[in-house]
């Protein structure tokens, strides 16, 4: 857990059962996993894949995975995705494959009901491109946030940063600015782009930023995608 003020640490622990209480008071629907990270395991050889849930309704789910993932139409798979406070598992079969630029959309059809359990990790949620400013000794760097969790962000930066480096950053949300100290977990160049895909783990935040961050992640996780 990053070093948040103590009352904000408590708020993180309480929030899944306060503002997202509906997840436990009603049956979780498949649509609740839209925008979340998904893990996929092919049943035939236990090979693992990962991507994002684009849409989900009824018995159909659309997954955004890599073009290089060699899933085939008809493959039976096992999927795990997360809401803010629950883990959702289900079995499915690949029904259609639709190339889309650098990614590929896999349309899958559920072959079982969903099973729900309390979440035991900080899930990641995809958000619309959001501005990020990084301050380091060599100067100011800008970037775009693409996904978030309680403890970190995934972003594309316009320059490279050494793994393990500590940097200060500012995120503009509709609830106000969030300032934090981050540790760079990885930073690698993107093909055919001047940007660098970067993982930033939150190290610390002040009290005001922590409160704003809680509100921001909670809004996104509970389905308010426009809040991003």
Secondary structure, DSSP 8 states (H G I E B T S, - for coil): --B--HHHHHHHHHHHHHTTTHHHHS---GGGGTTBEEEEEETTT--EEEEEEEEEETTEEEEEEETT----TT-EEEEEEE-SSEEEEEEEEEEEEEEETTEEEEEEEESS--EEEE--S---EEEEEEEEEEEETTEEEEEEEEEEETTEEEEEESS---TT-EEEEEEEETTEEEEEEEEEEEEEE-TTSS-EEEEEEEEEE-HHHHHHHHHHHHHHHTT-GGG-
